[in-house]
Amino acid sequence: MAKTVRLEPIAQQSSVETNGNLLSVLLNKDLEVLKECGGRGMCATCHIYVQSGAESLTPVNRREQRTLEVITSCKTNSRLACQARVIGEGVVVELPPGMYVNSLQDIEALIGRRAEQNLLHPITGAVLVEAGKLITRSMMKQLEDTETNSSFKVSEFFKQSSES
């Protein structure tokens, strides 16, 4: 039997089959979700906040918990849409503001422009460029350096998560 899920702040509702994941709800509404990890719960690109109805979702699994631990914008009501399955009514989710960046090349075309919305790291959800800020070449270099010098190793994270 289908369940109804409400999406905020866009004030839309969508139906999902019982035990269907929230990612399918986002995709049914033609929302751009990168699905960087292919829906395996190992990235931040489908990170959402559950405003109400958390008891109508399956519990957080170990892989999801590990991923949520590295998302910088994580809150107590955070979930990954690819892992949260709807088992009851009354689920209301909030979509985090911002656009996830798949690679540095994704924003190279925007150099010289102001970011229309926050640009977010696809693994950690960290804000790379704040909305309204100018995207510059020096900022791109800083982002490259941050990625290169980061103690967080994406390949190690994916390796650990796939072993779970």
N, C-alpha and C positions, 0 to 999 in steps of 0.2 A: 504494500500500500504506500502511496506517495506521501511524503511529508513536505511541509512548506518551510522555506528558509527566507528570512528577510535580510537584505543587504543594506548597510548604512555606510556612508552618508548618501548614497545614491537613491535611497528610498524605493528599492525594487524588491519584489518577491519572486521566488522561483521554486519549482517543485523538484524533489529528488526522491528516487525510490528508497525505501527503507534499506539501510546499510550502504547506501551510496555515499561517496565522499563529497566534502564541501568543494573540492576542486572542480568537480563536474558542474556544480551550481555556478561557479565563477565562469567557467567556459561556456555554459548555456546562455549566459548573459553577454556573451561576446566581449568579456573583459580580457585585456591583454595580460596573460600570465605566462611568464617565460618557461616555467617547468624545467628549469636548468638541470635538475637531477632526474628528470623523467618520471616524477611522481613517487620517488622512493624515500622521501622524507629526509633528504640530505642537503637541502639548500634553503634559503630564506625567501625564494621568489613567490611562494604561495602563503606566506605568513599573514595571519589575520588575527583579529581580537574578537573574542566571543563576548558580546554585550549581555546576552541572557540565553538561557537554555543549555548551559554547559552539561547539565545532567542528561540531556537528550542526545549527547554525543558519546561515542566510544571513548574509553579512558586513553590517556596519553601512553603510548608504548615507549619502549626503551630507546629506539632509534630517534623518535620524535623528540624525546626529552634531551638527548645528546645534542641534537641540532638546535633546539630552543636555547640551550645553555650558551651558544656562541653568537646568538642574534642579539645585537646591541640594543635594539628597540623592544626587546622581549619584556612582557608584563606578566602578571599572574594569570591573566585571561588569554594569553597567547596560545595559538594552535597553528599547526600546518594544515592547510586545507586538503592536501593530498592524503593526510593520515587520519583526519577526523571524519568518522562515519556517522551519519545521521540515523539515530534509532528511535527518535521521538519528535514531538511537535515543540514549537516555541523557540527555535534557534534563531537568534539575531546576531549577525556578525558585522564587524566594522572593518572596512578595508583600510589598511594604513596608507597615509598619503605618501606619494613619491613614486618614482619610476626606477625600477631595478636596472642596473647596467650589466649587460652580459659580458662586455669587454671594454677596454679603454678605447678601442676603435669606435664603439657605439657613440661616444660623445665627442670624438675628434671633429666630426662635422658641425658640432655646435660651438666650436671655439669662436669667441668674439660675441657670442650671444649671452643673454641672461637665462639661467635655468628657469623654466616655467614652473617646475615643481622640484622637490628634492630629488636628487639622483642618489640611489641607494646601492650599496654593495650587495651582490647576489647571494653571498654566503652568510655574511654577518648582519646584513640589514643596516650597517652603519651609513650615515649620511656622508656621501662623498662631496657633493656640491649642494649647498642650501638653495632653496627657491629664491629667486631674485638676484642671486650672486652671478657675477660675470664668470664665464668659463674661459680661462686663459691658458696659453701654452705652458706657462710656469706652473699653473695648477695641475695640468696634465703630467708634467714632469714629477711634481710632488706625489701625485697619485701612483705613478710608476715606481718611484722610490719606496713609497709605503708598501706596495705589493712585494717588491723585491726584498726589503728589509724586515718584513713582518715575521714575527715568531710563529704566527698561525700558518701552518702548512696545509693548503687546501687538499693536496694529493694524499697527505697522511690522514686527514679527516675523512675523505672518501674511502680510503682503505679500511680504517677502523670501523666506519659505519657499515661497509659491505660485509664485514665479518660478523656483524650482530645478527 
